[in-house]
């Protein structure tokens, strides 16, 4: 009896080869689309918007961000841009929002302004909570105390700025000028002049705790010298008032 030979399934091999060819064509199509996309204007940065800054120039922030119109939109992450902008000393916080296609918004929050310094030419420098000084211009409304007699690298100055930032603004709204007055006992001793014509001697480290007492004295007493160190003392400037109240007007040597 003649045996039947098995049938070879050649058509099935052709189908497999066809599937591979389709896969190769699809991948090639995807690659071509990708090349066209990343070379088109839709994949580029169209606008870089800076907002929230007060003293810093927007161009200065864009330069720190190292991103300009025409750069690849997908080339840099929002986190990397934030890290670059945060290297600017006046910047406390920064948030970058990327909106496709092509829009990048950099929202900057600068450190709080706690005081000003005034140059011999009458130019104002804003002093921020971290001790950084930045040009404030000549048309600013001075609603913070003026710092005078301070050296830029004085560690007490940095601590003073930090302390002023932590005190509610309405509690120190009367402060007009703050000068360093170090003593052997208090390296951080300061002298404060108020808009209500009081002079206050205290220390940076004691200031937050002394504010309630100081404001109470200013509210009920005539202008005078207030010493708030180890002990709190008050002496009015007017001799007549001093005699009536039986208080001497000798400045403390603490």
Secondary structure as GFF3:
##gff-version 3
##sequence-region A 1 254
A	DSSP	alpha_helix	10	38	.	.	.	ID=ss1
A	DSSP	three_ten_helix	41	43	.	.	.	ID=ss2
A	DSSP	beta_strand	47	51	.	.	.	ID=ss3
A	DSSP	alpha_helix	58	65	.	.	.	ID=ss4
A	DSSP	alpha_helix	78	85	.	.	.	ID=ss5
A	DSSP	beta_strand	91	99	.	.	.	ID=ss6
A	DSSP	beta_strand	103	110	.	.	.	ID=ss7
A	DSSP	beta_strand	113	118	.	.	.	ID=ss8
A	DSSP	beta_strand	124	128	.	.	.	ID=ss9
A	DSSP	beta_strand	133	137	.	.	.	ID=ss10
A	DSSP	beta_strand	145	148	.	.	.	ID=ss11
A	DSSP	alpha_helix	155	166	.	.	.	ID=ss12
A	DSSP	three_ten_helix	169	171	.	.	.	ID=ss13
A	DSSP	beta_strand	175	180	.	.	.	ID=ss14
A	DSSP	beta_strand	189	194	.	.	.	ID=ss15
A	DSSP	beta_strand	199	203	.	.	.	ID=ss16
A	DSSP	alpha_helix	204	220	.	.	.	ID=ss17
A	DSSP	beta_strand	224	228	.	.	.	ID=ss18
A	DSSP	beta_strand	232	236	.	.	.	ID=ss19
A	DSSP	alpha_helix	239	245	.	.	.	ID=ss20
###
